[in-house]
Amino acid sequence: MNNKEDIKKIERRARALLTSKEIPPHKQEVVRTLMNNRQLRPGEKYQAIIELVQSCPDKKTVLYRSEAPRPVPARKKKTPAEAQKPAPDPASAPTETSYYVDYLYRKYRPLKLFRKRFLTHRNNRIGIGFRRRLVPTKQLIRVMKYLAEVQGVITARLSVFMMEIIKDPEEIDPVVFNHLRLIRKWLAEMPLIHLNYDVIKWMERPQFDRELKTWACWFYSFLKLEGELRERIILESEIRLRSLEDLRKEELIDGEPESSRREKEKHNLEREKQIYEYMMLYRSFLPIDPKQDCLLSKRLKQEFGIGSLAELILAIEEALVFQRPLIPEQIISYYRIGAPFVSIVAWDYSEEYLVTVGKDPESLEKKKRDSLRKVAEPYETLAKLLRHDDEGKNLLFKGVEDQWRYIDKKHHNPRMMYHENFIGFLDAAVQYFKNMYLPLLEGTTIVFRDMGREEHEGALFSFDYFEKHLAVFNKVLDEMHFFRTNNPTLALSREDAKRIVKVVSGNQAEAGRFIRTVGDCFYFFGRDLQVVYDQHRRWAAKRGSLAGLEPVRDPLKNRLPDEKNELARPIPFHDCVILEVKNGTAVSKELSGKRVMEDSLYDGVFVRMNAFVYQVAYECMSERLAADLEERKSLLKRIEDAPS
């Protein structure tokens, strides 16, 4: 068996038997398996094929007329119904026999899509014979030309709004565009119509397979697309279609002449009809189910009597390629068709053009880093506020010291109190905030002086801007008084405070809960103040383009909705010095002569107030503040890891 000459003899004998024997379908499958098995030695492979097929009957060369019934094999008796409709081949591969030609011809005769044709061949002992097959009729060519026209209409628009997507600087996700590229590639396939009919009628199964395979495979591939992604593609396509110049709606203007209004409405109606028809045809090529009723199905039924595109593709595959009855799953299995696969990172287009529109990998990485930096900006501001000091002095220690000096008339070392009696230190910090900064938040009248030395009376915020936060703060004041009254000798060290904040039950749980409450209260003050601070900085960044506007002298009355927090808005009296807080305290007199916001934007009364409340929240171990700092750390890590 190792002799190469012997192996060649066995191979020649095996191939001769394969061409001269009538091999039943179940044995054909075994033969294919043996031929594809690379683990078998050639000699063993061909010897097994010889033993398998040598007992099969020889191929017959008798030509049956189309109206003559095919003899029923003697091996198995069938009922008339079974003889009329042969059972489908269990194997998924095409058959090389003409066994099903009459059945398929009768099945599709009403549609007039195929006709029988005989081909001379020489693979038998006599040396000549005839083999029946089905070939397309001119009616099928007309159907394919009609589909080509529909596909052309879709691809013409598709190409335009695809480019709108890739040129859009705000569009960063390539998934929809990449799927549209595949859809366009599919619809650009227009099989058979580019061939002369005299060529088509002499084509055989392998030629039909090569001509039709890609077009059919794309159809079944997109049937496997996830429903959510399918709708996302269709929705984005419609949005882009409506934005095209010739399909964009004309705006109706109040007060315009009635004749002009009617003309615009007429144009808009025509454009809406065009969009509707286009999208219905577009959806016809992306159905959820092959049996789904759609505009293309209705037109195929009306023009050619064909139920749907799915039925047409199945008929073509049965008659011209597989040459036997099929179910779609067999086509999918044979061609190993899966859902369309696209990159979710890279844009599927020429590298030169991607560089032009900023969608190349390098530009995308830069945009990604810039986007991460933009997201990280508020967290960076938070970190700076936590580090902010008063000319080298700790804001909390200085504030507590001022509270004791001006109000309590006591002399304590704030640093020692911080480490040895944290609750006492926290009480002083809360009272300092009430006396120093609360008037700025609750709408108290303040006297300001601008750079021209002109005086103004006003407020930074309206009385109800921080209404909910102030209500919580007043409860904190009451709870602080109650807690200190009931625990006059309690002296928790800073380390003890860190420990009990995490305690959820027991004698010390109440103290831990109270510290957390104070931390949350000050965190929410800080968060809303930072939103205003960030809006002011954005306003200052574009101040050159806003030159000529009058300075803002009205208090902020309303919070912007969350989706508009990225807008720019100045702080009232930001360019002024505080002269006096009406009905203020001895501590609030410290504000006299200080600017609301320094030109550097990183100091001033507003910045210090924002920094103070954040630092109190930090010392109270606010979980929300800790989460923000963790998010900052994560973003910085992602920026650092991003390719440069």
C-alpha positions in Angstrom: 0.0 0.0 0.0 3.0 2.3 0.4 3.9 1.9 -3.3 3.0 5.2 -5.0 2.2 3.4 -8.2 -0.3 1.1 -6.4 -1.9 4.1 -4.7 -2.3 5.8 -8.1 -4.0 2.7 -9.5 -6.4 2.5 -6.6 -7.2 6.2 -6.9 -7.9 5.9 -10.7 -10.2 2.9 -10.1 -12.1 4.8 -7.3 -12.6 7.8 -9.5 -13.8 5.7 -12.4 -16.3 4.0 -10.2 -17.5 7.4 -8.9 -18.2 8.6 -12.4 -19.8 5.4 -13.7 -22.0 4.3 -10.8 -25.4 5.6 -9.8 -24.6 6.4 -6.1 -27.6 6.9 -3.8 -27.7 10.1 -1.7 -26.8 8.4 1.6 -23.7 6.9 0.2 -22.8 10.2 -1.5 -22.6 11.7 2.0 -20.2 9.0 3.2 -18.0 9.4 0.1 -17.8 13.2 0.8 -16.8 12.5 4.3 -14.1 10.1 3.3 -12.7 12.5 0.6 -12.5 15.3 3.2 -10.9 13.1 5.9 -7.3 14.2 6.0 -6.4 11.7 8.8 -6.8 8.7 6.4 -3.9 7.7 4.2 -4.7 8.1 0.4 -4.6 4.3 -0.2 -6.9 3.5 2.7 -9.3 6.4 1.7 -9.7 5.3 -2.0 -9.9 1.5 -1.0 -12.8 2.4 1.3 -14.5 4.3 -1.5 -14.1 1.4 -3.9 -15.7 -1.1 -1.4 -18.5 1.4 -0.7 -19.6 2.1 -4.3 -18.7 -1.0 -6.4 -22.0 -2.7 -5.5 -24.0 0.3 -6.8 -25.7 0.0 -10.2 -24.2 1.5 -13.3 -25.5 4.8 -14.5 -28.2 4.5 -17.2 -28.0 6.4 -20.4 -31.6 6.2 -21.5 -33.1 9.7 -22.1 -36.5 10.1 -20.6 -38.9 12.6 -22.1 -40.1 15.3 -19.8 -43.6 14.0 -19.7 -42.5 10.4 -18.9 -42.7 9.5 -15.2 -39.5 8.6 -13.5 -39.4 4.9 -12.5 -39.7 4.2 -8.8 -36.6 2.4 -7.4 -37.4 -1.2 -6.7 -35.6 -1.1 -3.3 -38.5 0.8 -1.7 -42.1 1.0 -2.5 -43.7 4.5 -2.4 -47.3 5.7 -2.4 -48.3 7.8 -5.4 -48.1 11.0 -3.2 -44.5 10.1 -2.3 -43.6 9.3 -5.9 -45.0 12.7 -6.9 -43.1 14.6 -4.2 -39.8 13.0 -3.4 -38.5 13.3 0.2 -35.8 15.9 0.6 -32.2 14.7 0.7 -31.1 14.7 4.3 -27.6 15.8 3.4 -27.1 19.6 3.1 -24.9 19.5 0.0 -26.1 19.8 -3.6 -26.9 16.7 -5.5 -25.2 15.8 -8.8 -28.1 13.7 -10.1 -31.1 14.7 -12.1 -33.5 12.8 -9.9 -35.5 15.9 -8.7 -35.6 17.8 -12.0 -39.1 16.9 -12.9 -40.4 17.6 -9.4 -38.8 21.0 -9.2 -40.0 21.8 -12.8 -43.6 21.0 -11.8 -43.2 22.9 -8.5 -42.2 26.2 -10.2 -44.0 25.8 -13.5 -46.7 28.4 -12.5 -44.0 31.0 -12.0 -42.3 30.3 -15.4 -38.9 30.8 -13.9 -37.1 27.7 -15.1 -37.1 25.3 -18.0 -35.6 21.9 -18.6 -32.5 21.6 -20.7 -30.4 18.6 -21.7 -26.6 18.5 -21.7 -24.4 16.0 -23.5 -21.8 14.3 -21.3 -19.2 11.5 -21.7 -18.8 10.1 -18.2 -20.1 6.6 -19.0 -19.0 3.4 -20.7 -20.7 4.2 -24.0 -18.9 7.5 -24.2 -21.9 9.8 -24.7 -25.1 10.5 -22.9 -27.6 13.2 -21.9 -28.1 14.8 -18.5 -31.2 16.9 -17.6 -31.0 20.1 -15.6 -33.0 23.3 -15.0 -31.9 26.6 -16.4 -33.4 30.2 -16.0 -36.1 31.4 -18.3 -36.2 35.0 -19.6 -38.9 35.6 -17.0 -36.4 34.9 -14.2 -34.0 37.3 -15.9 -36.8 40.0 -15.9 -37.3 39.3 -12.2 -33.6 39.7 -11.5 -33.5 43.0 -13.5 -36.4 44.3 -11.5 -34.6 43.4 -8.2 -31.5 45.1 -9.6 -33.4 48.3 -10.2 -34.8 48.2 -6.6 -31.4 47.5 -5.2 -29.9 50.3 -7.3 -32.4 52.8 -5.9 -31.5 51.8 -2.3 -27.8 51.8 -2.8 -27.9 55.3 -4.5 -29.3 56.9 -1.3 -27.4 54.5 1.0 -24.0 55.6 -0.3 -24.9 59.3 0.4 -26.1 59.0 4.0 -23.3 56.5 4.7 -20.9 59.3 4.0 -22.9 61.6 6.2 -22.3 59.2 9.0 -18.6 58.9 8.5 -18.1 62.6 8.1 -20.1 63.4 11.3 -17.4 64.4 13.9 -19.9 63.5 16.7 -20.3 59.9 15.5 -17.8 57.8 17.2 -19.4 54.3 17.1 -18.6 52.6 13.7 -21.0 49.6 14.2 -23.9 51.0 12.1 -21.6 52.4 9.4 -19.8 49.1 9.1 -23.1 47.2 8.8 -24.3 49.7 6.1 -21.1 48.9 4.2 -22.0 45.2 4.2 -25.6 46.0 3.2 -24.4 48.1 0.3 -21.9 45.4 -0.7 -24.8 42.9 -0.7 -27.2 45.1 -2.7 -24.4 45.9 -5.2 -24.6 42.1 -6.1 -26.8 41.8 -9.2 -26.5 38.2 -10.4 -27.2 36.9 -14.0 -28.3 40.2 -15.5 -24.8 41.1 -16.8 -24.7 37.8 -18.7 -26.0 37.1 -22.2 -29.0 34.7 -22.1 -27.3 32.4 -24.6 -24.5 32.0 -22.0 -26.9 31.5 -19.1 -28.9 28.7 -20.6 -25.7 26.6 -21.0 -24.4 27.2 -17.5 -24.2 24.3 -15.1 -24.6 23.9 -11.3 -21.0 25.1 -10.4 -21.4 28.2 -12.5 -24.8 29.0 -11.0 -23.3 28.5 -7.6 -20.5 30.9 -8.2 -22.9 33.5 -9.7 -25.6 33.3 -7.0 -23.8 32.3 -3.8 -22.8 35.7 -2.5 -26.1 37.3 -3.1 -28.1 34.5 -1.4 -25.6 34.2 1.5 -25.9 37.9 2.3 -29.7 37.5 2.5 -29.6 34.6 5.0 -26.8 36.3 6.9 -28.8 39.5 7.6 -31.8 37.3 8.7 -29.6 36.3 11.6 -29.0 39.9 12.7 -30.1 40.7 16.3 -33.5 42.5 16.4 -32.2 45.4 18.5 -29.2 46.0 16.2 -31.4 45.7 13.1 -33.7 48.4 14.4 -30.8 50.6 15.3 -29.4 50.3 11.8 -32.8 51.1 10.2 -33.5 54.0 12.6 -30.1 55.6 12.0 -30.6 55.2 8.2 -34.0 57.0 8.4 -32.5 59.8 10.5 -29.7 60.3 8.0 -32.1 60.0 5.1 -34.3 62.8 6.4 -31.3 65.0 6.8 -30.4 64.9 3.1 -30.8 68.2 1.3 -33.5 67.1 -1.2 -35.5 65.2 1.5 -35.3 67.7 4.3 -38.6 69.2 5.4 -39.1 72.9 4.7 -39.8 74.9 7.9 -43.1 76.7 8.2 -42.8 80.3 9.4 -45.5 82.0 11.5 -47.1 84.8 9.5 -45.9 83.8 6.1 -48.3 84.0 3.1 -50.9 81.2 2.9 -49.8 80.4 -0.7 -46.2 79.9 0.4 -47.3 77.8 3.3 -49.4 75.5 1.1 -46.5 75.1 -1.3 -44.2 74.1 1.5 -46.7 71.6 2.9 -47.1 70.1 -0.6 -43.4 69.7 -1.0 -43.1 68.2 2.5 -45.8 65.7 1.8 -44.1 64.6 -1.4 -40.8 64.2 0.4 -42.5 62.2 3.2 -43.9 59.9 0.6 -40.4 59.4 -0.9 -39.0 58.7 2.5 -41.8 56.2 3.4 -41.4 54.3 0.1 -37.6 54.2 0.4 -37.7 52.9 4.0 -40.3 50.3 3.2 -38.2 48.9 0.4 -35.1 49.2 2.6 -36.8 47.2 5.3 -37.8 44.6 2.7 -34.1 43.5 2.5 -33.8 43.4 6.3 -36.9 41.5 7.4 -37.1 40.0 10.9 -38.8 36.9 9.4 -38.5 35.6 5.8 -42.3 35.3 5.7 -42.8 38.9 6.8 -45.2 40.9 4.6 -43.4 43.9 3.1 -43.5 46.3 0.2 -41.1 44.3 -2.0 -43.2 41.1 -1.4 -46.3 42.9 -2.5 -44.7 44.2 -5.7 -43.1 40.8 -6.5 -46.5 39.2 -6.0 -48.2 41.7 -8.2 -45.7 41.8 -11.0 -44.5 38.2 -11.1 -46.7 36.1 -8.8 -43.7 35.5 -6.4 -44.6 35.5 -2.7 -41.4 37.1 -1.4 -37.7 37.6 -1.9 -37.1 34.7 0.5 -39.3 32.4 -1.7 -37.4 33.6 -4.9 -34.0 32.9 -3.4 -35.1 29.4 -2.1 -36.5 28.6 -5.6 -33.3 29.6 -7.3 -31.1 27.7 -4.9 -33.3 24.6 -5.2 -33.6 24.6 -9.0 -30.2 25.9 -10.2 -27.7 25.2 -7.4 -28.7 22.3 -5.1 -31.0 20.7 -7.7 -33.2 19.2 -5.0 -35.9 20.3 -2.5 -34.5 22.4 0.3 -35.3 24.2 3.5 -33.4 27.4 4.3 -31.6 25.8 7.2 -29.9 23.5 4.7 -28.5 26.4 2.7 -27.4 28.1 5.9 -25.7 24.8 7.1 -24.0 24.1 3.7 -22.5 27.6 3.3 -22.0 27.9 7.1 -23.8 31.3 7.1 -23.6 33.3 10.3 -24.7 36.8 11.3 -22.7 39.6 9.6 -19.5 40.3 11.5 -18.1 43.8 11.7 -15.5 45.6 13.7 -16.9 47.5 16.7 -13.7 49.6 16.9 -12.3 50.4 13.4 -14.2 52.1 10.6 -14.4 50.0 7.4 -13.2 52.5 4.9 -10.0 53.6 3.1 -7.2 54.7 5.4 -6.6 57.9 3.5 -10.2 59.1 3.8 -10.4 58.1 7.5 -7.4 60.3 8.2 -9.2 63.2 6.4 -12.4 62.9 8.5 -10.5 62.0 11.7 -11.7 58.4 12.0 -8.3 56.7 11.6 -7.0 54.7 14.6 -4.6 57.5 15.7 -7.3 60.2 15.6 -9.8 57.9 17.3 -7.4 57.2 20.1 -6.7 61.0 20.5 -10.5 61.6 20.6 -10.9 58.9 23.1 -8.2 60.4 25.4 -9.7 63.9 24.9 -13.1 62.5 25.8 -11.8 60.8 28.9 -10.0 64.0 29.9 -13.3 65.9 29.4 -15.1 63.4 31.6 -12.3 63.6 34.2 -12.4 67.4 34.4 -15.0 67.7 37.1 -13.2 65.1 39.2 -9.9 67.0 38.7 -11.6 70.2 39.9 -13.0 68.2 42.9 -9.4 67.0 43.8 -8.1 70.6 43.5 -10.8 71.9 45.8 -9.9 69.3 48.3 -6.3 70.5 48.3 -7.2 74.2 48.3 -5.8 76.3 51.2 -5.7 79.9 52.4 -2.1 81.0 51.6 -0.7 77.8 53.0 -3.1 77.5 55.9 -5.6 74.6 56.1 -9.1 75.9 55.4 -10.8 73.8 58.1 -8.2 74.6 60.8 -8.4 78.3 60.0 -12.2 78.3 59.9 -12.4 76.5 63.2 -9.9 78.8 64.8 -11.9 81.9 63.6 -15.1 80.4 64.9 -13.6 80.0 68.4 -12.0 83.4 68.3 -14.9 85.5 67.1 -18.0 83.6 68.4 -17.0 81.1 71.2 -14.3 83.3 72.7 -12.3 80.2 73.3 -8.6 79.4 72.7 -8.0 75.9 71.5 -5.5 74.3 69.3 -7.5 73.2 66.2 -5.0 70.6 65.2 -5.0 69.0 68.6 -8.8 69.2 68.8 -9.0 67.5 65.4 -6.9 64.5 66.6 -8.3 64.3 70.2 -11.9 65.5 70.1 -13.1 65.1 66.5 -16.8 65.8 67.3 -15.9 69.1 69.0 -13.8 70.0 66.0 -16.7 69.1 63.6 -19.1 71.1 65.6 -16.9 74.2 65.3 -16.6 73.6 61.5 -20.3 73.3 61.1 -20.9 76.5 63.1 -18.2 78.4 61.1 -20.0 77.4 57.8 -23.3 78.7 59.2 -21.8 82.0 60.3 -19.4 82.6 57.3 -20.9 81.1 54.2 -24.6 80.3 54.8 -25.6 84.0 54.1 -24.2 83.6 50.6 -26.4 80.6 49.9 -29.7 81.6 51.5 -30.2 84.8 49.5 -29.1 87.3 52.2 -28.6 90.9 50.8 -24.9 91.7 50.2 -23.3 95.0 49.3 -20.8 94.6 46.4 -18.4 97.0 44.7 -17.4 96.6 41.1 -14.1 97.5 39.5 -15.5 101.0 38.7 -16.0 101.5 42.5 -19.8 101.5 42.0 -21.8 99.8 44.7 -24.6 97.2 44.2 -26.9 95.4 46.5 -27.8 91.8 45.6 -27.2 88.1 46.2 -25.4 85.3 44.6 -28.4 82.9 44.8 -32.1 83.3 45.3 -33.5 82.4 48.7 -34.9 79.1 47.4 -32.0 77.9 45.2 -30.6 75.7 48.0 -33.9 75.3 49.8 -33.7 71.5 50.2 -30.1 71.6 51.2 -30.7 74.3 53.8 -33.6 72.2 55.3 -31.2 69.3 55.7 -28.5 71.6 57.2 -30.9 73.0 59.8 -31.7 69.4 60.9 -27.9 68.8 61.1 -27.6 71.8 63.4 -30.4 70.6 65.6 -29.0 67.1 65.7 -25.5 68.4 66.5 -27.0 70.4 69.5 -28.9 67.3 70.7 -25.9 65.0 70.3 -23.5 67.4 72.1 -26.0 68.0 74.9 -26.5 64.2 75.5 -22.8 63.4 75.2 -21.1 66.3 76.9 -18.0 64.3 77.9 -17.6 62.3 74.7 -14.2 62.8 73.1 -13.6 60.7 70.0 -10.2 60.8 68.5 -9.8 61.1 64.8 -8.8 57.5 64.5 -11.9 56.4 66.6 -14.1 58.5 64.3 -12.7 56.7 61.2 -13.5 53.4 62.9 -17.0 54.0 64.1 -18.2 55.5 60.7 -18.2 51.9 59.4 -20.1 50.6 62.5 -23.7 49.8 61.8 -24.9 48.5 65.2 -23.9 48.9 68.8 -23.3 51.8 71.2 -21.1 53.8 68.8 -23.3 53.3 65.7 -25.3 56.5 66.5 -22.1 58.6 66.5 -21.0 57.0 63.2 -24.4 57.6 61.6 -24.3 61.3 62.7 -20.8 61.8 61.1 -22.1 60.2 57.9 -25.1 62.5 57.9 -22.9 65.6 58.2 -20.7 64.3 55.4 -23.6 63.8 53.0 -25.1 67.2 53.8 -21.8 69.0 53.0 -21.1 66.8 49.9 -24.4 67.9 48.3 -23.6 71.5 49.0 -20.2 71.0 47.4 -21.6 69.2 44.4 -24.1 71.9 43.5 -21.6 74.7 44.1 -19.2 72.9 41.8 -21.7 72.7 39.0 -22.1 76.5 39.2 -18.3 76.9 39.4 -17.7 74.7 36.3 -20.4 76.6 34.4 -18.7 79.9 35.2 -15.3 78.6 34.0 -16.8 77.5 30.7 -18.3 80.9 30.4 -15.0 82.6 31.1 -13.3 80.4 28.5 -15.5 81.8 25.8 -15.8 85.3 27.2 -14.0 86.8 24.2 -16.9 85.7 21.9 -19.4 87.2 24.4 -17.8 90.6 24.6 -20.2 93.5 25.1 -22.6 91.7 27.4 -23.6 93.5 30.6 -22.2 92.0 33.8 -24.6 89.7 35.6 -26.2 91.3 38.6 -29.2 89.1 39.2 -29.0 86.1 41.6 -29.1 82.6 40.2 -32.7 81.5 40.5 -32.9 78.1 38.9 -30.8 75.1 38.5 -30.2 74.0 35.0 -31.5 70.5 34.1 -28.9 67.7 34.3 -28.7 67.5 30.5 -27.8 71.2 30.4 -25.3 71.3 33.2 -22.6 71.4 30.5 -23.7 74.9 29.4 -21.8 78.1 30.3 -23.2 80.5 32.8 -21.4 83.2 34.9 -21.6 83.7 38.7 -23.4 86.9 39.6 -21.1 89.7 40.9 -18.1 87.5 40.0 -16.1 90.7 39.2 -17.0 92.4 42.4 -15.6 92.8 45.9 -17.8 92.1 48.9 -18.2 95.2 51.1 -20.8 94.0 53.6 -23.1 91.1 54.5 -26.4 92.7 55.7 -27.3 91.3 59.2 -24.1 89.3 59.1 -22.1 87.9 62.0 -18.7 88.7 63.4 -17.2 85.8 61.3 -18.8 87.0 58.1 -17.0 90.3 58.4 -14.0 88.4 57.3 -15.5 88.5 53.8 -15.2 92.2 53.6 -12.8 93.4 50.9 -12.5 90.0 49.2 -13.4 89.3 45.6 -16.2 86.8 44.7 -13.9 85.3 42.0 -10.3 86.1 41.3 -9.2 86.6 37.7 -7.3 83.3 37.8 -10.6 81.5 38.5 -8.8 79.4 41.2 -9.4 81.6 44.2 -11.9 83.9 45.7 -14.8 83.7 48.2 -16.8 81.3 46.0 -13.9 78.9 45.4 -13.0 78.8 49.1 -16.7 78.2 50.1 -16.8 75.3 47.6 -13.5 73.9 48.9 -14.6 74.2 52.5 -17.8 72.2 52.2 -15.9 69.5 50.2 -13.2 69.3 52.8 -15.8 68.9 55.6 -17.4 66.0 53.6 -14.0 64.4 53.2 -13.2 64.6 56.9 -16.6 63.0 57.6 -15.6 60.2 55.2 -18.5 60.7 52.8 -19.1 57.6 50.8 -20.3 59.6 47.8 -17.2 61.7 47.8 -15.0 58.6 48.1 -16.9 57.1 45.1 -16.1 60.3 43.1 -12.4 60.0 44.0 -12.4 56.4 42.9 -13.9 57.3 39.6 -11.2 59.9 39.1 -8.5 57.3 39.8 -10.1 55.0 37.3 -10.4 57.7 34.6 -6.7 58.7 35.1 -5.7 55.1 34.8 -7.6 54.7 31.5 -6.0 57.9 30.2 -2.6 56.7 31.2 -3.2 53.3 29.5 -4.6 54.8 26.3 -2.0 54.6 23.4 -0.3 57.9 22.8 
